[in-house]
Amino acid sequence: MKKNLKHITASFILFVFSALLNLVNAQQLPPPDPTGRGVGPGAPATPIDMYQIALFAVAVILIGFFYKKLKLNKA
């Protein structure tokens, strides 16, 4: 029980710390361009819209792989 409590506490502290870092980082970014063209340091270099199907397929394959790996480890 104590080990589980330590794990939960460490996870919560890590979550709060990362949330604070994201908040500080978000305040340092310039405001978005009102034209919607996506220029400046906050704009993505390349859109991933054309790769969504491939990324979804990779995600499904990885989920299946890790599920099978965990299932074999339990047996």
C-alpha positions in Angstrom: 0.0 0.0 0.0 2.8 2.4 0.8 4.5 1.7 -2.5 1.3 2.5 -4.3 0.8 5.7 -2.3 4.4 6.8 -3.2 3.7 6.1 -6.8 0.5 8.2 -6.8 2.2 11.0 -4.9 5.1 11.1 -7.3 2.8 11.0 -10.3 0.7 13.9 -8.9 3.8 16.0 -8.3 5.1 15.3 -11.8 1.7 16.3 -13.2 1.5 19.6 -11.3 5.1 20.4 -12.2 4.5 19.8 -15.9 1.3 21.7 -15.8 3.1 24.7 -14.3 5.8 24.5 -16.9 3.2 24.4 -19.7 1.5 27.4 -18.3 4.7 29.4 -18.1 5.6 28.4 -21.7 2.1 29.2 -23.0 2.4 32.8 -21.7 5.7 33.3 -23.5 4.3 32.4 -27.0 3.3 35.3 -29.2 -0.4 35.7 -29.9 -1.7 33.8 -33.0 -1.9 35.6 -36.4 -5.4 37.0 -36.9 -5.2 36.2 -40.6 -5.0 32.5 -39.9 -2.0 31.9 -42.1 0.1 30.5 -39.4 3.3 32.5 -39.6 5.8 33.0 -36.8 7.5 30.8 -34.3 4.2 29.2 -33.2 3.3 27.9 -36.6 3.8 24.2 -37.4 6.6 23.5 -39.9 4.6 20.8 -41.8 1.0 19.8 -41.3 0.3 16.2 -40.4 -3.2 16.1 -41.9 -2.2 14.1 -44.9 -0.6 11.4 -42.6 -3.5 10.9 -40.3 -4.5 7.5 -41.7 -0.9 6.2 -41.6 -0.5 7.5 -38.0 -3.7 5.9 -37.0 -2.6 2.6 -38.5 0.7 2.8 -36.6 -1.1 3.5 -33.4 -3.4 0.5 -33.8 -0.4 -1.7 -34.6 1.5 -0.5 -31.6 -1.5 -1.0 -29.3 -2.0 -4.5 -30.5 1.7 -5.3 -30.2 2.0 -4.1 -26.6 -1.3 -5.7 -25.6 0.0 -9.1 -26.9 3.3 -8.6 -25.2 1.7 -7.8 -21.9 -0.7 -10.8 -22.3 2.2 -13.1 -22.9 4.1 -11.8 -19.9 1.2 -12.5 -17.6 0.8 -16.1 -18.7 
